[in-house]
Amino acid sequence: MQELLGAEPLGTLPGAKQFRQMLGTDMRTTDVADLLAFSFLEDIMLKQSLLAEGDVRGRVRRIVKALEELRPSLAALVSAVSRRSSFPGRPSMN
């Protein structure tokens, strides 16, 4: 997860630094994974199935896989936002 949160696009999202810091504390990896799922995954059915998952390691693997599957769409979103927020020059003072 440290690698996933350190690379683009997830590493550039708000909160990524805090999640990386959490992984370096005594906080359980499963708790950090659950917070990541809550924060970044939107699929309600996936979230429900993760909550029902009794195998903790399996749940963490599924969360990591779901986050990895988000990378292409997040990369496109981050790219679009960065293009929109960068001005081609000085804006006029209208």
C-alpha positions as a Markdown table, in Angstrom:
| # | Residue | x | y | z |
|---|---|---|---|---|
| 1 | Met | 0.0 | 0.0 | 0.0 |
| 2 | Gln | 2.9 | 2.3 | 0.7 |
| 3 | Glu | 4.0 | 1.9 | -2.9 |
| 4 | Leu | 0.5 | 2.5 | -4.2 |
| 5 | Leu | 0.1 | 5.7 | -2.2 |
| 6 | Gly | 3.5 | 6.9 | -3.2 |
| 7 | Ala | 3.0 | 6.8 | -6.9 |
| 8 | Glu | 0.8 | 8.8 | -9.2 |
| 9 | Pro | -2.1 | 9.2 | -9.4 |
| 10 | Leu | -3.1 | 8.1 | -5.9 |
| 11 | Gly | 0.0 | 9.7 | -4.3 |
| 12 | Thr | -1.2 | 13.1 | -5.6 |
| 13 | Leu | -4.7 | 13.0 | -4.2 |
| 14 | Pro | -5.6 | 14.9 | -1.1 |
| 15 | Gly | -4.9 | 12.8 | 2.0 |
| 16 | Ala | -2.4 | 10.5 | 0.4 |
| 17 | Lys | 0.4 | 11.9 | 2.5 |
| 18 | Gln | -1.6 | 11.3 | 5.7 |
| 19 | Phe | -2.4 | 7.7 | 4.6 |
| 20 | Arg | 1.3 | 7.1 | 4.0 |
| 21 | Gln | 2.1 | 8.5 | 7.5 |
| 22 | Met | -0.5 | 6.2 | 9.0 |
| 23 | Leu | 1.1 | 3.2 | 7.5 |
| 24 | Gly | 4.3 | 4.2 | 9.3 |
| 25 | Thr | 2.7 | 4.2 | 12.7 |
| 26 | Asp | 1.5 | 1.4 | 15.0 |
| 27 | Met | -1.9 | 1.7 | 13.3 |
| 28 | Arg | -2.9 | -1.7 | 11.9 |
| 29 | Thr | -2.6 | -2.0 | 8.1 |
| 30 | Thr | -6.2 | -3.4 | 8.0 |
| 31 | Asp | -7.5 | -0.2 | 9.6 |
| 32 | Val | -5.6 | 2.0 | 7.1 |
| 33 | Ala | -6.9 | -0.2 | 4.2 |
| 34 | Asp | -10.5 | 0.2 | 5.5 |
| 35 | Leu | -10.0 | 4.0 | 5.7 |
| 36 | Leu | -8.7 | 4.0 | 2.1 |
| 37 | Ala | -11.7 | 2.0 | 0.9 |
| 38 | Phe | -14.1 | 4.4 | 2.7 |
| 39 | Ser | -12.3 | 7.5 | 1.3 |
| 40 | Phe | -11.6 | 6.5 | -2.3 |
| 41 | Leu | -13.9 | 3.7 | -3.3 |
| 42 | Glu | -17.4 | 4.7 | -4.5 |
| 43 | Asp | -19.0 | 1.4 | -5.4 |
| 44 | Ile | -21.5 | 0.7 | -2.6 |
| 45 | Met | -21.8 | -3.0 | -3.4 |
| 46 | Leu | -18.0 | -3.4 | -3.3 |
| 47 | Lys | -17.9 | -1.5 | 0.1 |
| 48 | Gln | -20.7 | -3.8 | 1.5 |
| 49 | Ser | -18.9 | -6.9 | 0.4 |
| 50 | Leu | -15.7 | -5.6 | 1.9 |
| 51 | Leu | -17.5 | -5.1 | 5.2 |
| 52 | Ala | -18.8 | -8.6 | 5.1 |
| 53 | Glu | -15.3 | -10.1 | 4.3 |
| 54 | Gly | -14.2 | -12.3 | 7.2 |
| 55 | Asp | -10.7 | -12.9 | 5.9 |
| 56 | Val | -8.8 | -9.8 | 6.9 |
| 57 | Arg | -5.9 | -10.4 | 4.5 |
| 58 | Gly | -8.3 | -11.1 | 1.7 |
| 59 | Arg | -10.1 | -7.9 | 2.4 |
| 60 | Val | -6.8 | -5.9 | 2.3 |
| 61 | Arg | -5.9 | -7.6 | -1.0 |
| 62 | Arg | -9.3 | -6.8 | -2.5 |
| 63 | Ile | -9.0 | -3.1 | -1.4 |
| 64 | Val | -5.5 | -2.8 | -2.9 |
| 65 | Lys | -6.8 | -4.5 | -6.1 |
| 66 | Ala | -9.8 | -2.1 | -6.3 |
| 67 | Leu | -7.4 | 0.9 | -5.8 |
| 68 | Glu | -5.1 | -0.3 | -8.5 |
| 69 | Glu | -8.1 | -0.7 | -10.8 |
| 70 | Leu | -8.9 | 3.0 | -10.2 |
| 71 | Arg | -5.4 | 4.2 | -11.3 |
| 72 | Pro | -6.3 | 4.8 | -15.0 |
| 73 | Ser | -9.4 | 6.8 | -14.4 |
| 74 | Leu | -7.7 | 8.7 | -11.6 |
| 75 | Ala | -4.7 | 9.5 | -13.8 |
| 76 | Ala | -7.1 | 10.9 | -16.4 |
| 77 | Leu | -8.9 | 13.0 | -13.8 |
| 78 | Val | -5.7 | 14.3 | -12.2 |
| 79 | Ser | -4.4 | 15.2 | -15.7 |
| 80 | Ala | -7.6 | 17.0 | -16.6 |
| 81 | Val | -7.7 | 19.0 | -13.3 |
| 82 | Ser | -4.0 | 20.0 | -13.6 |
| 83 | Arg | -4.6 | 21.2 | -17.2 |
| 84 | Arg | -7.6 | 23.2 | -16.2 |
| 85 | Ser | -5.9 | 24.8 | -13.2 |
| 86 | Ser | -2.8 | 25.9 | -15.0 |
| 87 | Phe | -3.1 | 29.2 | -16.8 |
| 88 | Pro | -1.3 | 29.6 | -20.2 |
| 89 | Gly | 0.0 | 32.9 | -19.0 |
| 90 | Arg | -0.9 | 35.7 | -16.6 |
| 91 | Pro | -4.7 | 36.1 | -16.4 |
| 92 | Ser | -6.1 | 39.4 | -17.2 |
| 93 | Met | -7.3 | 41.6 | -14.3 |
| 94 | Asn | -10.8 | 42.2 | -15.7 |
